[in-house]
């Protein structure tokens, strides 16, 4: 009688343990980021990897809260021929997710405005060559153009806080409220092609 009642109890305990471990893994920001990017690559074979600059906790919140939309974004990056994708706007999931492809000369610091967004996250990915992307230093930011809900954009003057070298496949994420700029010249690169996936953020 003891043996018959023991095995169901053991099976129940194992099930609870697995659910607990799975829930724990989903709640650990670093593991969420690692799992989301696992085995991702462009059609040309370039691996898609997260830059260390990504805020893991914010990513985990956004990804877990809207996984289906994020998976569509990753699917677009991995199944679309980005090398031949034409510059301009490309709809993926209506206003919730779309792509902007930019190709041409990278710019000087004076040519690029600092900006931030409220409703969208920028998923930045260089396709060919390379460029510099930057975040503004807190405490140095002064608004110059007020937020426009039609463009989901505000502009600023600011001092450089952090600079990142963006090369093919490296993903940088700029979440709402982060003052940033992209498309800047980088050593050895005068032109490049990049894609910005604009994905709707959750509150």
C-alpha positions as CSV (number, residue, x, y, z in Angstrom):
1,X,0.0,0.0,0.0
2,X,2.9,2.4,0.9
3,X,4.6,1.7,-2.5
4,X,1.4,2.5,-4.4
5,X,0.9,5.8,-2.7
6,X,4.6,6.8,-2.9
7,X,5.0,6.9,-6.7
8,X,2.1,9.3,-7.4
9,X,3.5,11.5,-4.6
10,X,7.0,11.4,-6.1
11,X,5.6,12.2,-9.6
12,X,3.7,15.1,-8.2
13,X,6.8,16.4,-6.4
14,X,8.9,16.2,-9.6
15,X,6.2,18.1,-11.6
16,X,6.1,20.9,-9.0
17,X,9.9,21.0,-9.0
18,X,10.1,21.3,-12.8
19,X,7.4,24.0,-12.9
20,X,9.3,25.9,-10.2
21,X,12.6,25.7,-12.0
22,X,11.0,26.8,-15.3
23,X,9.3,29.7,-13.6
24,X,12.6,30.6,-11.9
25,X,14.4,30.5,-15.3
26,X,11.7,32.8,-16.9
27,X,12.1,35.3,-14.0
28,X,15.9,35.6,-14.3
29,X,16.6,38.5,-16.7
30,X,19.9,37.1,-18.0
31,X,18.4,33.8,-18.9
32,X,15.5,35.4,-20.6
33,X,17.8,37.4,-22.8
34,X,20.0,34.4,-23.5
35,X,17.1,32.2,-24.5
36,X,15.5,34.8,-26.7
37,X,18.7,35.2,-28.8
38,X,19.7,31.6,-28.8
39,X,20.6,30.3,-32.3
40,X,19.5,33.4,-34.1
41,X,21.1,34.3,-37.4
42,X,20.5,36.3,-40.6
43,X,19.9,34.4,-43.8
44,X,23.5,35.2,-44.8
45,X,24.7,33.3,-41.7
46,X,25.6,36.3,-39.6
47,X,24.8,35.6,-36.0
48,X,22.3,37.8,-34.2
49,X,23.6,38.5,-30.7
50,X,22.7,41.0,-28.0
51,X,25.1,43.8,-27.1
52,X,26.1,43.9,-23.5
53,X,24.6,47.3,-23.3
54,X,21.1,45.8,-23.2
55,X,19.2,46.3,-19.9
56,X,18.4,42.7,-19.0
57,X,15.7,43.4,-16.5
58,X,13.8,45.8,-18.9
59,X,14.2,43.3,-21.7
60,X,12.8,40.5,-19.6
61,X,9.8,42.6,-18.7
62,X,9.1,43.6,-22.3
63,X,9.8,40.2,-23.8
64,X,7.8,38.2,-21.3
65,X,4.9,40.7,-21.5
66,X,4.7,40.6,-25.3
67,X,6.5,37.4,-26.4
68,X,4.4,36.9,-29.5
69,X,5.3,40.3,-30.9
70,X,9.0,39.9,-30.0
71,X,9.1,36.5,-31.6
72,X,7.7,38.1,-34.8
73,X,10.5,40.7,-34.7
74,X,13.2,38.0,-34.4
75,X,11.5,35.9,-37.1
76,X,11.7,38.9,-39.4
77,X,15.4,39.4,-38.8
78,X,16.1,35.7,-39.4
79,X,13.9,35.0,-42.4
80,X,14.1,38.2,-44.4
81,X,16.9,38.8,-46.9
82,X,18.2,42.0,-45.1
83,X,21.0,42.4,-47.6
84,X,18.6,43.1,-50.4
85,X,15.8,44.8,-48.4
86,X,15.1,48.2,-49.8
87,X,15.6,51.4,-47.7
88,X,12.4,52.8,-46.2
89,X,9.5,51.6,-44.0
90,X,8.3,48.0,-44.0
91,X,5.2,46.9,-42.0
92,X,5.4,43.7,-40.1
93,X,2.5,43.7,-37.6
94,X,0.7,47.0,-38.4
95,X,1.5,49.8,-36.0
96,X,2.7,47.4,-33.3
97,X,5.8,46.3,-35.2
98,X,7.5,47.7,-38.3
99,X,11.0,48.1,-39.8
100,X,12.9,51.1,-41.0
101,X,15.9,50.4,-43.3
102,X,18.6,53.0,-43.6
103,X,21.4,52.9,-46.1
104,X,24.1,55.5,-46.9
105,X,26.8,57.6,-45.4
106,X,27.2,57.6,-41.7
107,X,27.2,61.1,-40.1
108,X,29.2,63.4,-37.8
109,X,28.1,64.2,-34.3
110,X,26.8,67.6,-35.4
111,X,24.6,66.0,-38.0
112,X,22.6,63.7,-35.7
113,X,20.1,64.8,-33.0
114,X,19.7,63.2,-29.7
115,X,16.2,61.6,-29.4
116,X,14.0,59.5,-27.2
117,X,10.6,57.7,-27.6
118,X,7.7,57.0,-25.3
119,X,5.7,54.2,-27.0
120,X,8.3,52.2,-29.0
121,X,11.5,50.4,-28.4
122,X,14.3,50.7,-31.0
123,X,15.8,47.3,-32.0
124,X,18.9,48.5,-33.8
125,X,20.8,46.1,-36.1
126,X,23.6,46.9,-38.6
127,X,23.4,44.8,-41.7
128,X,26.6,45.8,-43.5
129,X,29.7,47.7,-42.5
130,X,29.4,49.6,-39.1
131,X,28.6,52.7,-37.2
132,X,28.6,54.3,-33.8
133,X,25.5,54.5,-31.5
134,X,25.4,56.6,-28.3
135,X,23.5,57.1,-25.1
136,X,23.4,60.6,-23.4
137,X,24.9,61.1,-20.0
138,X,22.2,61.7,-17.3
139,X,22.1,65.2,-16.0
140,X,23.3,66.7,-19.2
141,X,20.0,66.4,-21.2
142,X,18.1,69.5,-22.3
143,X,14.9,69.3,-24.4
144,X,15.1,71.2,-27.7
145,X,12.0,69.8,-29.5
146,X,9.0,68.7,-27.4
147,X,7.6,65.2,-27.6
148,X,5.4,64.7,-30.6
149,X,2.9,61.8,-30.2
150,X,2.6,61.5,-34.0
151,X,6.2,60.7,-34.5
152,X,6.8,59.3,-30.9
153,X,9.9,61.5,-30.8
154,X,11.5,64.2,-28.8
155,X,14.9,65.8,-29.3
156,X,17.6,67.2,-27.0
157,X,21.1,68.6,-26.5
158,X,23.2,66.4,-24.3
159,X,26.7,65.2,-23.6
160,X,27.9,61.7,-24.6
161,X,27.5,59.2,-21.9
162,X,28.3,55.9,-23.6
163,X,29.3,55.0,-27.1
164,X,28.9,51.6,-28.8
165,X,30.4,50.2,-32.0
166,X,27.6,48.5,-33.9
167,X,28.6,45.9,-36.5
168,X,26.6,43.3,-38.4
169,X,24.3,41.1,-36.3
170,X,24.9,43.0,-33.0
171,X,21.6,44.1,-31.5
172,X,21.3,47.2,-29.5
173,X,18.0,48.1,-27.7
174,X,17.0,51.6,-26.8
175,X,14.0,51.5,-24.5
176,X,11.4,54.3,-24.0
177,X,12.9,57.3,-22.2
178,X,16.5,56.5,-23.1
179,X,18.1,59.5,-24.9
180,X,20.2,58.2,-27.7
181,X,21.4,58.6,-31.3
182,X,22.6,56.3,-34.1
183,X,24.0,56.5,-37.6
184,X,27.3,58.0,-36.5
185,X,30.6,57.5,-38.2
186,X,32.9,54.8,-36.8
187,X,36.6,54.2,-37.4
188,X,37.0,52.4,-40.7
189,X,33.4,52.9,-41.8
190,X,32.0,55.8,-43.9
191,X,28.8,54.1,-45.0
192,X,26.6,51.3,-43.7
193,X,23.2,49.7,-43.9
194,X,21.1,49.1,-40.8
195,X,17.6,48.1,-39.8
196,X,15.6,49.6,-37.0
197,X,12.6,47.5,-35.8
198,X,10.1,49.7,-34.0
199,X,8.3,47.5,-31.5
200,X,5.4,48.7,-29.3
201,X,6.4,48.8,-25.6
202,X,4.3,47.7,-22.7
203,X,3.8,49.9,-19.7
